[in-house]
Amino acid sequence: MANRRFQRHQSLEKEMKSLHVVISTDGSGDVSSIDGAGVASVSHSTNQYTITLEDSYSKLMGVSVIGGVAASFHVDSHDVVSAKTIVVEASATQASSDIFVVVDVKNSSVK
């Protein structure tokens, strides 16, 4: 589990963590830069963005994505336990815009 200094977060679920990342894209949708704590890298392939987390977590609780271009997003696959990845797919190429992502994860199996 992630051993970082997290700030207070209120939730009915125990040990909830939120990771925020801004993914900047170039004209072809490729990733030009990322900004956000807790994310190791983001790669792009055919409207899919693979977000690799720096740490593993016990459970993915939710993903929110807002793109700069009129497109819808959905989570294609995820493994926050061992591979530490979340794959988000866009319905259209993200040309020269920012993609804002919030990942909510559980940091332990405590109920």
Buried (B, 14 or more C-beta within 10 A) or exposed (E): BBEEEEEEEEEEEEBBBBBBBEBBBBEEBEBEEBEBEBBEEBEBEEBBBBBEBEBBBBBBBEBEBEBBBEBEBEBEEBEBEEEBBBBBBBEEBBEEBBBBBBBBBBBEEEE
